[in-house]
Amino acid sequence: MRDDGGNSWLFVILILLALLSLGGLGAFAYLQQSRVMQAQAVAREQAMLARENAKQAAEQAEQVALNQRAAAEHARQAQADNDQFQRMAEESRMAAKQAEMIARESEKAAQQEIKKLQQRVAELEQKLAEAEDALSKAGAGK
């Protein structure tokens, strides 16, 4: 056995081991590259989904804002209607008070008119009685 021959077999074995290691590293690198590509594909898909979700969220936020504006406008209109109804109710109360005052004044005027008419009736009844008395005296004097 030669010392050089043994070393050459050892050298060949080392080269083969190195090649196997490089092959293993190549396979490992290929697997890693495959995983990276899968991760990139997943990241792209997630980014696309995130963009779609953001778009939908923006549309929903816009719809919510429109709904809030519409609700605010309805609330303003309802407040304006309420204010108008309150003004109308106040005007009705004032008109009712005026009608009540007019009714009281009319009642007082009617009471005064009734008193005047009663006095006039009393005066006329007295004159009638005097006239009947005068007629009966004139009839009795004949």
C-alpha positions as CSV (number, residue, x, y, z in Angstrom):
1,M,0.0,0.0,0.0
2,R,1.1,3.3,-1.0
3,D,0.7,6.2,1.1
4,D,-0.1,8.4,-1.9
5,G,-2.9,5.9,-3.1
6,G,-4.6,6.0,0.2
7,N,-4.5,9.7,0.2
8,S,-6.0,9.8,-3.2
9,W,-8.9,7.6,-2.2
10,L,-9.4,9.8,0.7
11,F,-9.2,12.8,-1.5
12,V,-11.8,11.2,-3.9
13,I,-14.0,10.4,-0.9
14,L,-13.7,14.0,0.3
15,I,-14.5,15.3,-3.1
16,L,-17.5,13.0,-3.3
17,L,-18.6,14.1,0.2
18,A,-18.2,17.7,-0.9
19,L,-20.2,17.1,-4.0
20,L,-22.9,15.4,-2.0
21,S,-22.9,18.3,0.5
22,L,-23.1,20.8,-2.4
23,G,-26.0,18.7,-3.8
24,G,-27.7,18.8,-0.4
25,L,-27.1,22.5,-0.2
26,G,-28.5,22.9,-3.7
27,A,-31.6,20.9,-2.7
28,F,-31.8,23.0,0.5
29,A,-31.4,26.2,-1.5
30,Y,-34.1,25.0,-4.0
31,L,-36.5,24.2,-1.1
32,Q,-35.7,27.6,0.5
33,Q,-36.3,29.3,-2.9
34,S,-39.6,27.4,-3.3
35,R,-40.6,28.5,0.2
36,V,-39.7,32.1,-0.5
37,M,-41.7,32.0,-3.7
38,Q,-44.7,30.5,-1.9
39,A,-44.3,33.1,0.8
40,Q,-44.2,35.8,-1.8
41,A,-47.3,34.4,-3.5
42,V,-49.1,34.3,-0.2
43,A,-47.9,37.8,0.6
44,R,-49.2,39.1,-2.8
45,E,-52.5,37.3,-2.3
46,Q,-52.8,38.8,1.2
47,A,-51.9,42.3,-0.1
48,M,-54.5,41.9,-2.8
49,L,-57.1,40.8,-0.1
50,A,-56.0,43.7,2.1
51,R,-56.4,46.2,-0.7
52,E,-59.9,44.7,-1.5
53,N,-60.8,44.9,2.2
54,A,-59.5,48.4,2.5
55,K,-61.6,49.4,-0.6
56,Q,-64.7,47.8,0.9
57,A,-64.0,49.5,4.2
58,A,-63.7,52.8,2.4
59,E,-66.9,52.2,0.6
60,Q,-68.7,51.3,3.8
61,A,-67.2,54.3,5.5
62,E,-68.5,56.5,2.7
63,Q,-71.9,54.9,3.0
64,V,-71.9,55.4,6.7
65,A,-70.9,59.1,6.2
66,L,-73.8,59.5,3.7
67,N,-76.2,57.9,6.1
68,Q,-75.0,60.1,8.9
69,R,-75.4,63.2,6.7
70,A,-78.9,62.1,5.7
71,A,-79.8,61.4,9.4
72,A,-78.4,64.8,10.3
73,E,-80.5,66.5,7.6
74,H,-83.6,64.5,8.8
75,A,-82.9,65.7,12.3
76,R,-82.5,69.3,11.2
77,Q,-85.8,69.0,9.3
78,A,-87.5,67.4,12.2
79,Q,-86.3,70.2,14.5
80,A,-87.5,72.8,12.0
81,D,-90.9,71.1,11.9
82,N,-91.0,70.9,15.7
83,D,-90.1,74.6,15.9
84,Q,-92.8,75.4,13.4
85,F,-95.4,73.3,15.3
86,Q,-94.4,75.0,18.6
87,R,-94.8,78.4,16.9
88,M,-98.2,77.3,15.6
89,A,-99.2,76.0,19.1
90,E,-98.2,79.3,20.7
91,E,-100.1,81.2,18.0
92,S,-103.1,79.0,18.7
93,R,-102.8,79.6,22.5
94,M,-102.7,83.3,21.8
95,A,-105.7,83.1,19.5
96,A,-107.6,81.1,22.2
97,K,-106.7,83.7,24.8
98,Q,-107.9,86.5,22.5
99,A,-111.1,84.5,21.7
100,E,-111.7,84.0,25.5
101,M,-111.2,87.8,26.1
102,I,-113.6,88.6,23.2
103,A,-116.1,86.1,24.6
104,R,-115.9,87.7,28.1
105,E,-116.3,91.2,26.6
106,S,-119.2,89.9,24.5
107,E,-120.8,88.4,27.5
108,K,-120.3,91.6,29.5
109,A,-121.8,93.6,26.6
110,A,-124.7,91.1,26.3
111,Q,-125.3,91.4,30.1
112,Q,-125.3,95.2,29.8
113,E,-127.6,95.0,26.8
114,I,-129.9,92.6,28.7
115,K,-130.0,95.0,31.6
116,K,-130.8,97.9,29.3
117,L,-133.6,95.8,27.6
118,Q,-134.9,94.8,31.0
119,Q,-135.0,98.4,32.1
120,R,-136.7,99.4,28.8
121,V,-139.2,96.5,29.3
122,A,-139.8,97.7,32.8
123,E,-140.3,101.3,31.5
124,L,-142.6,100.1,28.8
125,E,-144.6,98.0,31.2
126,Q,-144.9,101.0,33.5
127,K,-146.0,103.2,30.6
128,L,-148.4,100.4,29.6
129,A,-149.8,100.2,33.1
130,E,-150.1,104.0,33.1
131,A,-151.8,104.0,29.8
132,E,-154.1,101.2,30.8
133,D,-154.8,103.1,34.0
134,A,-155.5,106.3,32.0
135,L,-157.8,104.4,29.6
136,S,-159.7,102.8,32.5
137,K,-160.1,106.2,34.1
138,A,-161.1,107.7,30.8
139,G,-163.5,104.8,30.2
140,A,-164.9,105.1,33.7
141,G,-165.3,108.8,33.3
142,K,-167.7,108.5,30.5
